[in-house]
Amino acid sequence: MIKFLRTHTLLFFFLLTFALSWAIWIPMAMNYYGIFPIRMDPGFVMVFRLFGTLGPAVSAILVSLLVGGKPAVRALLGQIGRWRVGWKWYAAAALVFPLLLLASAGIYSLVPGAQPLPVVEVTAGSLLVIMVIMTISVMGEEIGWRGLALPLLQQRWTAFNSSLILGTVWTVWHLPFWMILGELETFGWGYWLMSWAFITAGAIYITWFMNNTGNSLLMVILFHWCYNVLSVGFLPVSSVVPAYAILIVLAWAAAITVSSPFGQKWLGWKKYGGKISLPGITTDK
């Protein structure tokens, strides 16, 4: 069994991640559409759907422990402590995509006849709740996606192709969670394709600054947290399709810029892509 895991580590990680998260989300999605045999309380769904976001982290820790033992787990979690990366990488992680979010809202407001973006009423208490929830969910995702999956993908594929693969997997993983939120019913499948486009652009951007910071998970957590807090707590641009389309265009402009020779010249050379490894763990053969 261990030999199989060592030769199919990435595949096993993906399968286990989906199993752990979807075991929580699929019954809740069924409940949303009234086809689950037991009716779930809305408060229960709101709280326990968060546990599904822990699937990637739990899977990554279990896989690392089984394949590489405690040294692999320490190496996996040790990436969170890589904070000495230079101020420009903090700016790249914390500011760029929130600024794109603000820019997309500003551009959208100039469109003739544009409907107003939803107004989110935020109190100190609700903001604190959002910040705590985002901390848990972001760490639950990124310890797996970027802590384990991205290094393994880059052992076999280029940084760009690894980002496309991970962005696609990341999008599919979200599907039952979005069903719980009613997005399929509200927007249809076309909206999910837009989400794939946005998530994939974000994955390329994340790979760029991770490869330039020696796989600093702290930077990825900061990136994901800052964007989510702003988009969920203050400016839900993705809830209005035309505004979301503008954001996607801006996100891809950023992704193309940082993955081009011009972007690497001005924003930092790719020093670490495909060279990060975890003890005892290699990609699928």
Salt bridges, closest charged atoms under 4 A:
GLU141 OE1 - HIS174 NE2 3.99
GLU142 OE1 - ARG146 NE 2.88
GLU142 OE2 - HIS224 ND1 2.79
